[in-house]
Amino acid sequence: MLLTLTLVQFTHIVDYMIIMPLGAQLMGIFHITPGQFSLLVSAYATAAFVASFIAALFVDRFDRKHVLSVAYLGCTLGTIACALAPSFPLLLIARAMAGAFGGLIGAVVLAIIGDAIPFERRARATGMVMMAFSGASVIGVPLGLYLAAQFSWRMPFFAVSIIAILLQIAIWQWVPNMRRHISAQITRPSPAATLHRLFSDRNQVRALLFTIILMLGHFTIIPFIAPYMQLNVGFSNFDLTYIYLIGGSLTVICLPLFGYLADRYGNVPIFTTASLLAVISIWTITHLPPVPMWLALIATSSYFVVGSGRNVPATTLVTAVVRSEHRGSFMSMRTSFNQLGLALASLTAGALVSEAPNGMLAHYEYAGFVAIAMSIMAIFVARRLKVVD
């Protein structure tokens, strides 16, 4: 089951991530500005926010397996539409379609883990599924960039779509039906009652606030890492693959370690330590001048490790602020707020970063200052979350 969920997350994350290293190409092909490119990133997240918010009102009425299958199918169709898009406006619409369904995938996967895995072992299970990010970085994005270089920017989207169609079979074969949360509810609450229950719980509200702050602290610098490395530091199109290959390989090794440490020493201490280390990496990346590639890769790889590593204890904490019978709706709402944070971070980056007259990116360090401030704030909010599971 965990392997299937990890592979589902892998394709979903590749679909989401691949647009960012293609940024310099897409800005040239479609003749768009950095701000317009940030819309491609934020369109996915904004659509995911709206869809996940609506799904939170109803998702606990259905078998988790069925919800996962439908969401994954919709995301696949959106990815195919991206591959076929002939213009920037249509690509923007296709990204929004993929995001509307893709936003549900992460919520359902985490809800399944929360229902199936006891809390004392959940961080390790979460770390395993979150290795999909590492796999996407090590295998998915470099391979996607290779396909884009050899054929067209459309080819990575076609490749993801083919794999996703095959994984639908795996979902029905290896993910069990999960209806316990349905039988645990004596009556099915109305959407209004679901919203009231969620937002009247201060602990869950703090968890949602924590989600937005953490995304602003993590994602504000990400959309322009690849373009900055190309335009300001001096990376070639091929050199970008090293960012994801090396950084992703290190996270493959380190993510299970973060899960182990969080289970043994506590989620809050490990999250705090990783966040403080992330602050150093953020400042370094956003202030890099033209330097040797190996030095730039140390900066980016360190951020891959600590940035992804802090998400393991953070996600484990969030899954534990709600009981099983309400976890599906809460995790959908959490995903909604997660996507809202991603959209805000992308729009913030697009508003701060601009193109200098010499063709380089300007003011990237401003995006870094925002990420640093939010990362520090997230530490304080994490300490106020209470485990109820």
C-alpha positions as CSV (number, residue, x, y, z in Angstrom):
1,M,0.0,0.0,0.0
2,L,2.8,2.4,1.0
3,L,4.6,1.7,-2.3
4,T,1.6,2.4,-4.3
5,L,0.9,5.7,-2.5
6,T,4.5,6.7,-2.9
7,L,4.4,6.1,-6.7
8,V,1.1,8.0,-6.9
9,Q,2.7,10.9,-5.1
10,F,5.8,10.6,-7.3
11,T,3.9,11.2,-10.5
12,H,1.8,13.9,-9.0
13,I,4.9,15.8,-7.7
14,V,6.7,15.4,-11.0
15,D,3.7,16.9,-12.7
16,Y,3.8,19.8,-10.3
17,M,7.5,20.3,-10.2
18,I,8.5,20.0,-13.8
19,I,7.0,23.4,-14.8
20,M,9.6,25.2,-12.6
21,P,12.9,24.0,-14.2
22,L,11.2,24.6,-17.6
23,G,10.7,28.2,-16.6
24,A,13.4,29.8,-18.7
25,Q,12.3,27.8,-21.7
26,L,8.6,28.6,-21.3
27,M,9.3,32.3,-20.8
28,G,11.2,32.3,-24.1
29,I,8.7,30.1,-26.1
30,F,5.6,31.9,-25.0
31,H,7.3,35.3,-24.6
32,I,6.1,35.8,-21.0
33,T,7.5,37.7,-18.1
34,P,8.6,36.3,-14.7
35,G,5.4,37.5,-13.2
36,Q,3.4,35.6,-15.9
37,F,5.4,32.5,-15.3
38,S,4.6,32.6,-11.6
39,L,0.9,32.5,-12.7
40,L,1.6,29.1,-14.2
41,V,2.8,27.9,-10.9
42,S,0.2,29.6,-8.8
43,A,-2.7,28.5,-11.1
44,Y,-2.1,24.9,-10.1
45,A,-2.0,25.8,-6.4
46,T,-5.0,28.2,-6.5
47,A,-7.2,25.6,-8.2
48,A,-6.0,23.0,-5.7
49,F,-7.0,25.3,-2.9
50,V,-10.5,25.8,-4.1
51,A,-11.1,22.1,-5.0
52,S,-9.7,20.9,-1.7
53,F,-11.7,23.4,0.3
54,I,-14.9,22.2,-1.3
55,A,-13.9,18.5,-1.0
56,A,-13.3,19.0,2.8
57,L,-17.0,19.4,3.2
58,F,-17.9,16.0,1.7
59,V,-14.8,13.8,1.5
60,D,-15.4,11.9,4.8
61,R,-18.7,10.5,3.3
62,F,-16.8,8.3,0.8
63,D,-14.3,5.5,0.7
64,R,-10.8,6.9,0.7
65,K,-9.7,4.6,-2.1
66,H,-12.5,5.8,-4.4
67,V,-11.7,9.4,-3.7
68,L,-8.0,8.8,-4.5
69,S,-8.8,7.0,-7.8
70,V,-11.2,9.8,-9.0
71,A,-8.8,12.6,-8.0
72,Y,-5.8,10.8,-9.7
73,L,-7.8,10.3,-12.9
74,G,-8.8,14.0,-13.1
75,C,-5.2,15.0,-12.5
76,T,-4.0,12.7,-15.3
77,L,-6.5,14.3,-17.7
78,G,-5.2,17.7,-16.7
79,T,-1.6,16.6,-17.4
80,I,-2.6,15.4,-20.8
81,A,-4.2,18.8,-21.5
82,C,-0.9,20.5,-20.5
83,A,1.0,18.4,-23.0
84,L,-1.4,19.4,-25.7
85,A,-1.8,23.2,-24.9
86,P,-0.9,25.3,-27.9
87,S,-0.7,28.7,-26.1
88,F,0.0,30.3,-22.7
89,P,-3.7,30.9,-21.8
90,L,-4.6,27.3,-22.6
91,L,-1.6,26.0,-20.7
92,L,-2.7,28.2,-17.8
93,I,-6.2,26.6,-17.9
94,A,-4.7,23.1,-18.2
95,R,-2.5,23.7,-15.1
96,A,-5.5,24.8,-13.2
97,M,-7.4,21.6,-14.2
98,A,-4.5,19.4,-13.1
99,G,-4.3,21.3,-9.8
100,A,-8.0,21.1,-9.0
101,F,-7.7,17.3,-8.9
102,G,-4.1,17.0,-7.9
103,G,-4.7,19.0,-4.7
104,L,-7.0,16.2,-3.5
105,I,-4.3,13.5,-3.9
106,G,-2.0,14.6,-1.2
107,A,-4.9,15.0,1.3
108,V,-6.3,11.5,0.6
109,V,-2.9,9.9,0.8
110,L,-2.2,11.4,4.2
111,A,-5.7,10.5,5.4
112,I,-5.1,6.9,4.4
113,I,-1.7,6.9,6.2
114,G,-3.4,8.5,9.3
115,D,-6.1,5.8,9.3
116,A,-3.9,2.8,8.6
117,I,-0.7,3.6,10.6
118,P,-0.5,4.0,14.4
119,F,0.8,7.4,15.5
120,E,4.0,6.0,17.1
121,R,5.0,4.6,13.6
122,R,3.4,7.3,11.5
123,A,6.4,9.6,11.0
124,R,8.4,6.8,9.4
125,A,5.4,5.9,7.1
126,T,5.0,9.6,6.3
127,G,8.7,9.8,5.6
128,M,8.5,6.9,3.2
129,V,5.7,8.4,1.2
130,M,7.4,11.8,1.2
131,M,10.4,10.1,-0.4
132,A,8.3,10.6,-3.6
133,F,9.6,14.1,-3.6
134,S,13.1,12.8,-3.5
135,G,12.3,10.3,-6.3
136,A,10.8,13.1,-8.3
137,S,13.9,15.1,-7.9
138,V,16.4,12.2,-8.6
139,I,14.5,10.5,-11.4
140,G,11.4,12.4,-12.5
141,V,12.6,15.9,-13.0
142,P,16.1,15.1,-14.5
143,L,14.4,12.6,-16.9
144,G,11.7,15.1,-17.7
145,L,14.4,17.8,-18.5
146,Y,16.2,15.2,-20.7
147,L,13.0,14.5,-22.6
148,A,12.3,18.2,-22.9
149,A,15.8,18.8,-24.3
150,Q,15.7,15.9,-26.7
151,F,12.1,16.3,-28.0
152,S,9.9,19.1,-26.6
153,W,8.8,20.7,-23.4
154,R,5.5,18.7,-23.9
155,M,7.2,15.3,-23.6
156,P,7.5,15.2,-19.8
157,F,3.8,15.7,-19.5
158,F,3.0,12.9,-21.9
159,A,5.4,10.6,-20.0
160,V,3.8,11.4,-16.6
161,S,0.4,10.7,-18.1
162,I,1.3,7.3,-19.4
163,I,2.7,6.2,-16.0
164,A,-0.3,7.6,-14.2
165,I,-2.7,5.5,-16.3
166,L,-0.8,2.4,-15.3
167,L,-0.9,3.3,-11.6
168,Q,-4.7,3.4,-11.7
169,I,-4.5,-0.4,-11.8
170,A,-2.1,-0.4,-8.8
171,I,-4.5,1.7,-6.8
172,W,-7.4,-0.8,-7.3
173,Q,-5.1,-3.7,-6.7
174,W,-3.2,-2.7,-3.6
175,V,-4.9,0.2,-1.8
176,P,-7.6,-1.3,0.5
177,N,-11.1,0.0,0.7
178,M,-11.2,2.3,3.7
179,R,-14.7,2.9,5.2
180,R,-14.0,2.8,8.9
181,H,-14.3,6.6,9.2
182,I,-17.8,6.4,7.7
183,S,-19.1,3.8,10.2
184,A,-17.5,5.9,13.0
185,Q,-19.9,8.7,12.2
186,I,-23.4,8.2,13.7
187,T,-24.8,11.0,11.5
188,R,-23.2,12.6,8.5
189,P,-22.6,16.3,9.3
190,S,-23.8,19.0,6.8
191,P,-21.2,21.1,5.1
192,A,-22.0,24.0,7.4
193,A,-21.6,21.7,10.4
194,T,-18.3,20.4,9.1
195,L,-16.9,24.0,8.7
196,H,-18.2,25.0,12.1
197,R,-16.6,21.9,13.8
198,L,-13.3,22.6,12.1
199,F,-13.0,26.3,12.6
200,S,-14.3,26.2,16.1
201,D,-11.4,23.9,17.1
202,R,-8.5,26.2,17.9
203,N,-6.0,23.4,17.6
204,Q,-7.1,22.6,14.0
205,V,-7.1,26.3,13.2
206,R,-3.5,26.6,14.4
207,A,-2.6,23.6,12.2
208,L,-4.1,25.4,9.2
209,L,-2.3,28.6,10.0
210,F,0.9,26.6,10.5
211,T,0.4,25.1,7.1
212,I,0.2,28.4,5.3
213,I,3.2,29.9,7.2
214,L,5.3,26.9,6.5
215,M,4.5,27.0,2.8
216,L,5.5,30.7,2.6
217,G,8.7,29.8,4.5
218,H,9.5,27.0,2.1
219,F,8.1,27.7,-1.4
220,T,8.7,31.5,-1.8
221,I,12.1,30.9,-3.2
222,I,11.4,27.6,-5.1
223,P,9.8,28.8,-8.4
224,F,12.8,30.9,-9.3
225,I,15.6,28.6,-8.1
226,A,16.2,27.1,-11.6
227,P,15.9,30.3,-13.5
228,Y,18.2,32.1,-11.0
229,M,20.8,29.4,-11.3
230,Q,20.6,29.7,-15.1
231,L,20.5,33.4,-15.5
232,N,22.5,34.7,-12.5
233,V,24.8,31.9,-11.5
234,G,25.6,30.5,-14.9
235,F,24.1,27.0,-15.1
236,S,23.2,25.6,-18.5
237,N,20.0,23.7,-19.3
238,F,21.7,20.4,-18.7
239,D,23.4,21.6,-15.5
240,L,20.0,22.1,-13.9
241,T,19.6,18.3,-13.8
242,Y,22.4,18.2,-11.2
243,I,20.4,20.3,-8.8
244,Y,17.6,17.8,-8.7
245,L,19.7,14.7,-9.1
246,I,22.1,15.5,-6.2
247,G,19.6,17.2,-3.9
248,G,17.0,14.5,-4.5
249,S,19.5,11.7,-3.9
250,L,20.5,13.2,-0.5
251,T,16.9,13.5,0.5
252,V,16.3,9.8,-0.4
253,I,18.9,9.0,2.2
254,C,17.9,11.6,4.8
255,L,14.1,11.6,4.8
256,P,13.7,8.2,6.5
257,L,16.3,9.5,9.0
258,F,14.2,12.6,9.7
259,G,11.2,10.3,10.3
260,Y,13.2,8.1,12.7
261,L,14.6,11.0,14.6
262,A,11.1,12.6,14.9
263,D,9.7,9.3,16.2
264,R,12.5,9.0,18.8
265,Y,13.1,12.6,19.9
266,G,9.8,14.3,19.1
267,N,8.4,16.1,16.1
268,V,8.8,19.6,17.4
269,P,12.5,19.5,18.3
270,I,13.4,17.9,14.9
271,F,11.2,20.4,13.1
272,T,12.8,23.3,14.9
273,T,16.4,22.2,14.2
274,A,15.7,21.5,10.5
275,S,13.9,24.9,10.1
276,L,16.9,26.8,11.6
277,L,19.2,25.0,9.2
278,A,16.8,25.8,6.3
279,V,17.1,29.5,7.1
280,I,20.8,29.4,6.5
281,S,20.3,27.6,3.2
282,I,17.6,30.1,2.1
283,W,19.9,33.1,2.7
284,T,22.8,31.4,0.8
285,I,20.8,30.4,-2.3
286,T,19.1,33.8,-2.7
287,H,22.4,35.7,-2.4
288,L,24.6,33.5,-4.7
289,P,26.8,35.4,-7.2
290,P,28.3,33.6,-10.1
291,V,30.3,30.8,-8.4
292,P,31.7,27.4,-9.4
293,M,28.9,24.9,-9.9
294,W,30.0,22.6,-7.0
295,L,29.6,25.5,-4.6
296,A,26.1,26.3,-5.9
297,L,25.1,22.7,-5.6
298,I,26.1,22.6,-2.0
299,A,23.7,25.4,-1.3
300,T,20.8,23.9,-3.3
301,S,21.3,20.4,-2.0
302,S,21.4,21.5,1.6
303,Y,18.1,23.2,1.1
304,F,16.6,20.1,-0.5
305,V,17.6,18.1,2.6
306,V,16.5,20.3,5.4
307,G,13.6,21.9,3.6
308,S,12.1,18.5,2.8
309,G,13.2,17.0,6.1
310,R,11.3,19.5,8.2
311,N,8.2,18.6,6.4
312,V,8.2,15.1,7.8
313,P,7.7,16.1,11.5
314,A,5.5,19.0,10.4
315,T,3.1,16.7,8.4
316,T,3.1,14.1,11.3
317,L,2.1,16.9,13.7
318,V,-0.7,18.0,11.5
319,T,-2.2,14.5,11.0
320,A,-2.4,14.2,14.8
321,V,-4.5,17.3,15.6
322,V,-7.7,15.5,14.5
323,R,-9.4,12.1,15.2
324,S,-9.9,9.5,12.6
325,E,-13.6,10.1,11.8
326,H,-12.8,13.7,10.8
327,R,-9.4,13.2,9.4
328,G,-10.4,13.1,5.7
329,S,-12.2,16.4,5.8
330,F,-9.5,18.0,7.9
331,M,-6.7,16.8,5.7
332,S,-8.6,18.0,2.6
333,M,-8.9,21.4,4.3
334,R,-5.3,21.2,5.3
335,T,-4.3,20.5,1.7
336,S,-6.5,23.4,0.6
337,F,-4.6,25.7,2.9
338,N,-1.4,24.2,1.8
339,Q,-2.2,25.0,-1.8
340,L,-3.3,28.5,-0.7
341,G,0.2,28.9,0.9
342,L,1.8,27.7,-2.3
343,A,-0.2,30.1,-4.4
344,L,0.6,33.0,-2.2
345,A,4.3,32.1,-2.1
346,S,4.4,31.9,-5.9
347,L,2.6,35.2,-6.4
348,T,4.8,36.8,-3.8
349,A,7.9,35.6,-5.6
350,G,6.5,36.8,-8.9
351,A,5.8,40.2,-7.4
352,L,9.2,40.6,-5.9
353,V,11.4,39.1,-8.6
354,S,11.9,41.0,-11.8
355,E,14.0,40.8,-15.0
356,A,17.0,43.1,-15.0
357,P,18.1,45.0,-18.1
358,N,21.0,42.5,-18.6
359,G,18.6,39.6,-18.7
360,M,19.4,38.4,-15.1
361,L,16.8,38.1,-12.3
362,A,16.7,41.0,-9.8
363,H,15.5,41.1,-6.2
364,Y,15.5,37.4,-5.6
365,E,17.0,38.1,-2.2
366,Y,13.7,39.8,-1.2
367,A,11.9,36.5,-1.7
368,G,14.5,34.9,0.5
369,F,13.8,37.4,3.3
370,V,10.1,36.5,3.2
371,A,10.9,32.8,3.4
372,I,13.3,33.3,6.3
373,A,10.7,35.3,8.3
374,M,8.0,32.7,7.7
375,S,10.3,29.8,8.6
376,I,11.1,31.4,12.0
377,M,7.4,32.1,12.6
378,A,6.5,28.5,11.8
379,I,8.7,27.3,14.7
380,F,6.7,29.2,17.2
381,V,3.4,28.0,15.8
382,A,4.5,24.4,15.7
383,R,5.1,24.5,19.5
384,R,1.4,25.3,20.1
385,L,0.0,22.3,18.2
386,K,-1.6,19.6,20.4
387,V,-1.7,15.9,19.6
388,V,-5.2,14.5,20.1
389,D,-4.8,11.2,18.1
